[in-house]
Amino acid sequence: MTALAPSSPFSTATADELTLRDVESLAAFLYARLEESKAAHDGDEEVYRLASGFRFLLSSQLRDARAAFGRGGPSASLAARRRQWNKLVRFGTAWKGCDGYDTARWKHVLHDDADEAARAAAERLERL
């Protein structure tokens, strides 16, 4: 696979390399940011509404991501894992660069496995 710049929003990892542990670490980070925001604006009704809405959306996305990674049942296809991971990563991009944000790991994944990545790289070379 072609090396990507460290600042690239895309990972060199593939969906088959991701684990439920990756999902849970990003979830823990996002929930912590949510609680920090609520605490910093205690009593602000508008922030409470935004935080409640964000928590609902995040919980819904996490339910789907956890299911795709096999929590509570069989794992979904690698394509489903990639899609669910990428949706979850989008939730965290607003905190990119903040303390605790894992810029090396929490990136969009382009390919399901090494074979697909190699085919894509070969196709890119053919187009040159």
C-alpha positions as CSV (number, residue, x, y, z in Angstrom):
1,M,0.0,0.0,0.0
2,T,1.2,3.5,-0.8
3,A,2.4,5.4,2.2
4,L,0.2,8.3,3.3
5,A,1.4,11.6,4.8
6,P,1.1,11.6,8.6
7,S,-1.3,14.5,8.4
8,S,-3.6,12.5,5.9
9,P,-7.1,12.0,7.2
10,F,-6.9,8.4,5.8
11,S,-5.3,5.4,7.6
12,T,-3.0,2.9,6.1
13,A,-4.8,0.4,8.3
14,T,-7.5,-1.8,6.8
15,A,-10.9,-2.7,8.2
16,D,-9.7,-6.2,9.1
17,E,-7.0,-4.7,11.3
18,L,-9.5,-2.7,13.4
19,T,-10.9,-4.1,16.6
20,L,-13.7,-3.5,19.0
21,R,-11.0,-2.1,21.3
22,D,-10.4,0.7,18.7
23,V,-14.2,1.5,18.7
24,E,-14.3,1.6,22.5
25,S,-11.2,3.8,22.9
26,L,-12.7,6.4,20.5
27,A,-16.0,6.1,22.3
28,A,-14.4,6.7,25.7
29,F,-12.7,9.8,24.3
30,L,-15.9,11.2,22.8
31,Y,-17.9,10.6,26.0
32,A,-15.2,12.3,28.1
33,R,-15.3,15.4,25.8
34,L,-19.1,15.4,26.1
35,E,-19.0,15.4,29.9
36,E,-16.3,18.0,30.0
37,S,-18.4,20.3,27.8
38,K,-21.5,19.8,30.0
39,A,-19.5,20.5,33.2
40,A,-17.9,23.6,31.7
41,H,-21.3,25.1,30.8
42,D,-23.3,23.8,33.8
43,G,-26.7,25.5,33.8
44,D,-26.6,26.5,30.2
45,E,-29.8,25.1,28.8
46,E,-28.7,25.3,25.2
47,V,-25.5,23.5,25.8
48,Y,-27.5,20.8,27.7
49,R,-29.7,20.4,24.6
50,L,-26.8,20.1,22.2
51,A,-25.0,17.7,24.5
52,S,-28.1,15.6,24.9
53,G,-28.6,15.5,21.1
54,F,-24.9,14.6,20.6
55,R,-25.1,11.8,23.2
56,F,-28.2,10.3,21.5
57,L,-26.5,10.4,18.0
58,L,-23.3,9.0,19.4
59,S,-25.0,6.2,21.3
60,S,-26.9,5.2,18.2
61,Q,-23.7,5.2,16.1
62,L,-21.9,3.2,18.7
63,R,-24.6,0.6,18.8
64,D,-24.2,0.1,15.1
65,A,-20.4,0.1,15.2
66,R,-20.3,-2.3,18.1
67,A,-22.7,-4.6,16.3
68,A,-20.5,-4.5,13.1
69,F,-17.5,-5.5,15.3
70,G,-19.2,-8.5,16.7
71,R,-20.3,-7.3,20.1
72,G,-23.5,-9.1,20.9
73,G,-23.4,-11.3,17.9
74,P,-21.3,-12.3,14.8
75,S,-19.2,-9.7,13.2
76,A,-20.6,-8.0,10.1
77,S,-18.8,-7.9,6.8
78,L,-15.5,-6.0,6.6
79,A,-17.3,-3.4,4.4
80,A,-19.8,-2.9,7.2
81,R,-17.0,-2.6,9.7
82,R,-15.2,0.0,7.5
83,R,-18.4,2.0,7.0
84,Q,-19.3,2.0,10.7
85,W,-15.8,2.9,11.8
86,N,-15.6,5.8,9.3
87,K,-18.9,7.2,10.6
88,L,-17.6,7.0,14.2
89,V,-14.4,8.7,13.2
90,R,-16.4,11.6,11.8
91,F,-17.8,12.2,15.2
92,G,-14.4,12.8,16.6
93,T,-12.8,15.0,13.9
94,A,-13.8,18.2,15.7
95,W,-11.4,17.3,18.5
96,K,-8.5,16.4,16.2
97,G,-5.4,18.0,17.7
98,C,-6.8,18.1,21.2
99,D,-5.1,16.3,24.1
100,G,-6.0,12.6,24.1
101,Y,-7.0,12.5,20.4
102,D,-5.2,9.6,18.7
103,T,-4.3,11.1,15.4
104,A,-2.4,8.1,14.3
105,R,-5.2,5.6,14.8
106,W,-8.5,7.5,14.5
107,K,-8.6,8.0,10.8
108,H,-10.8,7.0,8.0
109,V,-10.1,3.6,6.5
110,L,-10.2,3.2,2.8
111,H,-9.9,-0.6,2.3
112,D,-11.4,-3.7,3.8
113,D,-8.2,-5.8,3.7
114,A,-4.7,-6.0,2.4
115,D,-5.8,-7.6,-0.9
116,E,-8.2,-4.8,-1.7
117,A,-5.6,-2.2,-0.8
118,A,-3.1,-3.9,-3.1
119,R,-5.6,-3.9,-6.0
120,A,-6.4,-0.3,-5.4
121,A,-2.7,0.6,-5.5
122,A,-2.2,-1.3,-8.7
123,E,-5.2,0.4,-10.3
124,R,-3.8,3.8,-9.3
125,L,-0.4,2.9,-10.9
126,E,-2.2,1.9,-14.1
127,R,-3.8,5.3,-14.3
128,L,-0.5,7.1,-14.1
